């Protein structure tokens, strides 16, 4: 009897006309940046999110780097970031000479703990970077109000949360800027890609310049100047229109993707709920005023040993489950900024015990049955 096929943690999913649009991009003869499909993606996102401008980028990391440039960060400045996040959330600002200030997360949503923020804002603080973990919105009312009172910017890292909401408002629309990810593991993907959302129009003209290698090329193409030249710092942040074509095929199917992911997420929550309660396992918490993007489904095991045993248990059944971030403040780089054991106790505890289950748009019921049965058989 042959072994069952393996179930990956993530599988890229074709949901619409991705291949046809890529072929159309080639036929149009424009596959570099800012072609027809780049414009279509930007227009779709701008319309759906209700933001002034969307600039597609080569990654969410590059969108964060653009935000750091636009804020004119310099050595000595400080930027507040959650300790439980991907390294890019901090590294993009460190590249400009800023010092990351790591703040612990809430034990319920695993988002930046807004209750700890005011005490960490100092005279050198320039920005707060909330991350909407797993597509569940941070307490943005509180964060945005505090930022206004203290005169600091907000840059939302919304890599997980496209089309999620908090208090009826789209994630990514609260801060002066926000970033998106279209990496292979995200709900909407083109393999590698991202976007910068510009919600404060004072940054828009310069954002176009930074994205175009420090030139005013966009103004030239719009006929606003008779030639373009080097006017500022910048880099090559434009994605190929081939990638944008693939991405547009995904974004067009927004409702289909979100419905599929919600169905899978809801079934995990329903089928594993009783098992989790009896074994002291935590499941995702979504506040009543949040609409999740259903980016991931995770479990928080009682101990690090239980987490390791569960991952092995699933692997023995050809199911790939993975853990997530390690505490940034305890990384080699984090320690150079003064990170010490005990600084962020919730992150230190959660990161040892969290495991993510397979969840992708094309996941079948049969595949999910296998994952659920395997988890329920774990002891």
C-alpha positions as CSV (number, residue, x, y, z in Angstrom):
1,X,0.0,0.0,0.0
2,X,1.5,3.3,-1.0
3,X,2.0,6.1,1.5
4,X,-0.5,9.0,1.4
5,X,0.7,12.1,-0.5
6,X,2.3,14.7,1.7
7,X,0.4,17.8,2.8
8,X,2.6,20.9,2.6
9,X,2.3,23.8,4.9
10,X,1.6,26.1,2.0
11,X,0.7,25.5,-1.7
12,X,0.6,28.3,-4.3
13,X,-2.9,28.3,-5.7
14,X,-4.1,29.2,-9.2
15,X,-7.5,30.9,-8.7
16,X,-8.3,32.8,-11.9
17,X,-6.7,34.1,-15.1
18,X,-3.1,34.3,-13.9
19,X,-1.5,32.5,-16.8
20,X,-3.6,34.3,-19.4
21,X,-2.7,37.7,-18.0
22,X,1.0,36.9,-18.0
23,X,0.7,35.9,-21.7
24,X,-1.1,39.2,-22.3
25,X,1.7,41.1,-20.6
26,X,4.2,39.5,-22.9
27,X,2.1,40.2,-26.0
28,X,1.8,43.8,-25.0
29,X,5.6,44.1,-25.1
30,X,6.0,45.6,-21.7
31,X,7.1,43.3,-18.9
32,X,9.2,45.7,-16.9
33,X,7.8,47.8,-14.0
34,X,4.7,50.0,-14.1
35,X,3.1,48.4,-17.1
36,X,-0.6,47.8,-17.7
37,X,-1.0,45.1,-15.0
38,X,0.9,47.1,-12.4
39,X,-1.6,49.9,-12.9
40,X,-4.6,47.5,-12.8
41,X,-3.4,46.0,-9.5
42,X,-2.8,49.5,-8.0
43,X,-6.3,50.7,-9.1
44,X,-8.0,47.6,-7.7
45,X,-6.3,47.9,-4.4
46,X,-6.9,51.7,-4.2
47,X,-10.6,51.2,-4.9
48,X,-11.1,48.3,-2.5
49,X,-9.1,49.8,0.3
50,X,-10.1,53.5,-0.3
51,X,-6.6,54.8,0.0
52,X,-5.0,57.7,-1.9
53,X,-2.2,55.7,-3.5
54,X,-0.9,52.2,-3.9
55,X,2.7,51.6,-5.2
56,X,3.5,48.0,-6.0
57,X,7.0,46.9,-4.9
58,X,9.2,43.9,-5.2
59,X,8.5,42.8,-1.7
60,X,6.9,43.9,1.6
61,X,10.5,44.3,2.9
62,X,11.2,46.9,0.2
63,X,7.9,48.7,0.9
64,X,9.0,49.0,4.6
65,X,12.4,50.3,3.4
66,X,10.6,52.9,1.3
67,X,8.6,54.0,4.4
68,X,11.8,54.3,6.4
69,X,13.3,56.6,3.7
70,X,10.2,58.7,3.5
71,X,10.2,59.3,7.2
72,X,13.8,60.7,6.9
73,X,15.0,58.4,9.6
74,X,18.6,59.0,10.8
75,X,21.0,57.5,13.3
76,X,19.7,58.1,16.8
77,X,16.1,57.9,15.9
78,X,14.0,55.1,17.4
79,X,11.2,53.0,15.9
80,X,8.8,50.9,18.0
81,X,8.2,47.4,16.7
82,X,6.6,44.2,18.1
83,X,9.1,41.7,19.3
84,X,7.1,38.9,17.7
85,X,7.5,39.6,14.0
86,X,9.6,38.9,10.9
87,X,13.0,40.5,10.9
88,X,12.1,42.9,8.0
89,X,9.8,44.8,10.3
90,X,12.8,46.0,12.2
91,X,15.6,45.7,9.7
92,X,14.0,48.1,7.2
93,X,14.4,50.9,9.8
94,X,17.8,49.7,11.1
95,X,19.1,50.1,7.5
96,X,18.5,53.9,7.9
97,X,20.4,54.0,11.2
98,X,17.3,53.9,13.5
99,X,17.3,51.9,16.7
100,X,14.4,49.3,17.1
101,X,12.6,49.4,20.4
102,X,11.1,46.0,20.9
103,X,7.7,45.9,22.6
104,X,5.9,42.7,23.8
105,X,2.7,41.3,22.4
106,X,-0.7,40.7,23.8
107,X,-1.3,37.1,25.0
108,X,-4.6,36.9,23.2
109,X,-4.2,38.2,19.7
110,X,-0.4,38.1,19.6
111,X,-0.4,41.7,18.4
112,X,1.7,44.6,19.6
113,X,0.4,45.3,23.2
114,X,-0.9,48.8,22.9
115,X,-1.0,49.1,26.7
116,X,2.8,49.0,26.8
117,X,3.4,51.7,24.1
118,X,3.2,55.0,26.0
119,X,6.0,54.0,28.4
120,X,8.3,53.1,25.5
121,X,7.8,56.4,23.6
122,X,10.7,58.7,24.1
123,X,12.1,62.0,22.7
124,X,13.8,60.1,19.8
125,X,10.7,58.0,18.8
126,X,9.8,58.6,15.2
127,X,7.4,55.8,14.4
128,X,5.3,52.9,15.7
129,X,5.0,49.8,13.4
130,X,2.1,47.6,14.4
131,X,1.9,44.2,12.7
132,X,-1.5,42.7,12.2
133,X,-0.5,39.2,13.2
134,X,-2.3,36.3,11.4
135,X,-4.6,38.9,9.7
136,X,-6.2,40.0,13.0
137,X,-6.1,43.8,13.5
138,X,-4.2,45.5,16.2
139,X,-6.0,48.0,18.6
140,X,-5.6,50.7,16.0
141,X,-7.9,53.3,17.6
142,X,-5.6,53.3,20.7
143,X,-2.4,53.2,18.7
144,X,-3.4,55.9,16.3
145,X,-4.7,58.2,19.0
146,X,-1.4,57.7,21.1
147,X,0.7,58.4,18.0
148,X,-1.2,61.6,17.3
149,X,-0.8,62.8,20.8
150,X,2.9,62.1,20.9
151,X,3.6,63.3,17.4
152,X,5.0,60.0,15.9
153,X,4.1,58.3,12.6
154,X,2.3,55.0,12.2
155,X,3.5,52.5,9.6
156,X,1.3,49.4,9.5
157,X,3.0,46.2,8.6
158,X,0.0,44.5,7.0
159,X,1.8,41.6,5.4
160,X,-0.8,39.2,6.9
161,X,-4.0,41.2,6.8
162,X,-5.0,42.3,3.3
163,X,-8.8,42.9,3.3
164,X,-9.1,42.3,7.0
165,X,-10.8,45.0,9.2
166,X,-10.8,46.4,12.7
167,X,-13.8,48.4,13.8
168,X,-15.2,48.3,10.3
169,X,-12.2,49.9,8.9
170,X,-9.7,48.2,6.5
171,X,-6.4,47.2,7.9
172,X,-3.7,49.3,6.2
173,X,-5.7,52.5,6.2
174,X,-4.9,53.7,9.7
175,X,-1.3,54.8,9.5
176,X,0.4,57.4,7.4
177,X,1.7,54.5,5.4
178,X,1.2,50.7,5.3
179,X,2.8,47.8,3.6
180,X,1.5,44.6,2.0
181,X,3.1,41.3,1.1
182,X,2.4,39.1,-2.0
183,X,5.0,36.5,-1.1
184,X,4.2,32.9,-2.0
185,X,2.9,32.2,1.5
186,X,0.4,35.0,1.6
187,X,-3.3,35.0,0.7
188,X,-2.7,36.8,-2.6
189,X,0.6,36.1,-4.2
190,X,2.9,36.6,-7.2
191,X,5.8,34.6,-5.7
192,X,7.6,37.7,-4.5
193,X,6.0,41.1,-4.3
194,X,4.6,43.8,-2.1
195,X,3.0,47.2,-2.0
196,X,3.3,50.5,-0.2
197,X,0.0,52.2,0.7
198,X,0.4,55.9,1.0
199,X,-2.4,57.3,3.2
200,X,-0.9,60.7,3.9
201,X,-0.6,62.5,0.6
202,X,2.4,64.5,1.8
203,X,4.5,61.4,1.1
204,X,3.2,60.6,-2.4
205,X,5.4,62.6,-4.7
206,X,8.6,61.6,-2.9
207,X,7.4,57.9,-2.7
208,X,7.2,57.8,-6.5
209,X,10.8,59.2,-6.7
210,X,12.2,56.8,-4.1
211,X,10.6,53.9,-5.9
212,X,12.1,55.0,-9.3
213,X,15.7,54.9,-8.2
214,X,15.6,58.5,-6.9
215,X,14.5,60.0,-10.2
216,X,11.4,62.0,-11.2
217,X,10.6,59.6,-14.0
218,X,6.9,59.2,-13.1
219,X,6.5,63.0,-13.5
220,X,8.2,62.9,-16.9
221,X,5.8,60.1,-18.1
222,X,2.9,62.2,-16.9
223,X,4.2,65.2,-18.9
224,X,4.8,67.2,-15.7
225,X,8.5,67.8,-16.6
226,X,10.3,67.8,-19.9
227,X,13.0,65.4,-18.8
228,X,13.8,63.3,-15.7
229,X,16.9,63.2,-13.6
230,X,18.3,62.1,-10.3
231,X,16.7,64.2,-7.6
232,X,16.7,62.1,-4.4
233,X,17.9,58.8,-2.8
234,X,16.1,55.7,-3.9
235,X,16.4,52.3,-5.4
236,X,14.8,49.9,-7.8
237,X,11.6,48.9,-6.1
238,X,9.4,48.2,-9.1
239,X,8.2,44.6,-9.8
240,X,8.0,43.2,-13.2
241,X,4.7,43.6,-15.0
242,X,4.7,39.8,-15.4
243,X,4.5,39.4,-11.7
244,X,1.8,42.1,-11.6
245,X,-0.2,40.2,-14.2
246,X,-0.1,37.1,-12.1
247,X,-1.1,39.1,-9.0
248,X,-4.0,40.7,-10.8
249,X,-5.4,37.3,-11.6
250,X,-5.3,36.6,-7.9
251,X,-6.7,39.9,-6.7
252,X,-9.6,39.7,-9.1
253,X,-10.7,36.6,-7.2
254,X,-10.7,38.3,-3.8
255,X,-14.1,36.9,-2.7
256,X,-13.3,33.4,-3.9
257,X,-10.0,33.4,-2.0
258,X,-11.4,34.8,1.2
259,X,-14.4,32.5,1.3
260,X,-12.1,29.4,0.7
261,X,-9.7,30.5,3.5
262,X,-12.5,31.3,5.9
263,X,-14.1,27.9,5.4
264,X,-10.8,26.1,6.1
265,X,-10.1,28.4,9.1
266,X,-13.6,28.0,10.6
267,X,-13.4,24.2,10.3
268,X,-10.1,24.0,12.1
269,X,-11.6,26.2,14.9
270,X,-14.8,24.1,15.1
271,X,-13.2,20.6,14.9
272,X,-10.3,21.3,17.2
273,X,-12.0,23.5,19.8
274,X,-13.0,20.8,22.3
275,X,-9.7,18.9,21.9
276,X,-7.8,22.2,22.5
277,X,-9.8,23.0,25.7
278,X,-9.2,19.6,27.3
279,X,-5.5,19.7,26.6
280,X,-4.7,23.3,27.5
281,X,-4.0,24.3,23.9
282,X,-4.6,27.9,22.8
283,X,-6.4,28.6,19.5
284,X,-6.5,32.0,17.6
285,X,-8.4,34.8,19.3
286,X,-10.4,37.2,17.0
287,X,-11.9,40.2,18.8
288,X,-15.6,40.9,18.1
289,X,-14.8,44.1,16.2
290,X,-12.3,42.3,13.9
291,X,-12.8,40.8,10.5
292,X,-9.8,38.4,10.0
293,X,-8.1,37.9,6.7
294,X,-7.8,34.2,7.6
295,X,-4.1,34.2,6.8
296,X,-3.1,31.4,9.2
297,X,-4.4,29.0,11.8
298,X,-2.1,28.4,14.7
299,X,-2.1,26.5,18.0
300,X,-0.3,27.4,21.2
301,X,0.8,24.2,23.0
302,X,1.3,24.0,26.8
303,X,5.1,23.4,26.5
304,X,7.9,23.6,24.0
305,X,8.3,19.9,24.3
306,X,4.7,19.3,23.4
307,X,5.1,21.6,20.4
308,X,8.1,19.6,19.1
309,X,6.3,16.3,19.6
310,X,3.3,17.5,17.7
311,X,5.4,18.7,14.7
312,X,7.1,15.3,14.7
313,X,3.7,13.5,15.1
314,X,2.3,15.4,12.0
315,X,5.5,14.9,10.0
316,X,5.3,11.1,10.6
317,X,1.9,11.3,8.9
318,X,3.3,13.3,5.9
319,X,1.9,16.6,7.2
320,X,4.2,19.7,7.4
321,X,3.4,22.0,10.3
322,X,5.9,24.7,11.3
323,X,6.6,27.1,14.1
324,X,7.0,30.8,13.7
325,X,9.1,33.8,14.8
326,X,11.8,33.7,17.4
327,X,12.0,36.7,19.7
328,X,13.8,39.5,17.9
329,X,15.3,41.0,21.1
330,X,17.1,37.7,21.7
331,X,18.5,37.3,18.2
332,X,22.2,38.1,17.5
333,X,21.2,41.5,16.1
334,X,18.6,42.2,18.8
335,X,21.2,41.7,21.5
336,X,23.3,44.5,19.9
337,X,20.4,46.8,20.7
338,X,20.3,45.7,24.3
339,X,17.9,42.8,24.2
340,X,17.9,40.6,27.3
341,X,16.0,37.5,28.5
342,X,12.9,38.6,30.2
343,X,12.4,41.9,28.3
344,X,9.4,40.5,26.4
345,X,8.0,37.6,28.4
346,X,4.9,36.9,26.4
347,X,6.9,36.7,23.1
348,X,9.5,34.5,24.8
349,X,6.8,32.1,26.0
350,X,4.6,32.1,22.9
351,X,7.5,31.6,20.4
352,X,8.5,28.3,22.1
353,X,5.0,26.9,21.9
354,X,3.3,28.1,18.7
355,X,2.7,25.8,15.7
356,X,1.0,26.7,12.5
357,X,-1.2,24.2,10.6
358,X,-1.3,23.8,6.8
359,X,-3.7,26.4,5.3
360,X,-3.8,27.4,1.7
361,X,-6.6,28.5,-0.7
362,X,-6.7,25.3,-2.7
363,X,-6.7,23.0,0.4
364,X,-9.3,20.2,-0.1
365,X,-11.6,18.9,2.6
366,X,-9.9,15.5,2.4
367,X,-6.5,17.1,3.1
368,X,-7.9,19.0,6.0
369,X,-9.6,15.8,7.3
370,X,-6.1,14.3,7.5
371,X,-4.7,17.2,9.4
372,X,-7.6,17.3,11.8
373,X,-7.5,13.6,12.4
374,X,-3.8,13.7,13.0
375,X,-4.0,16.5,15.5
376,X,-6.9,14.8,17.4
377,X,-4.8,11.6,17.7
378,X,-1.9,13.4,19.3
379,X,-1.5,12.9,23.0
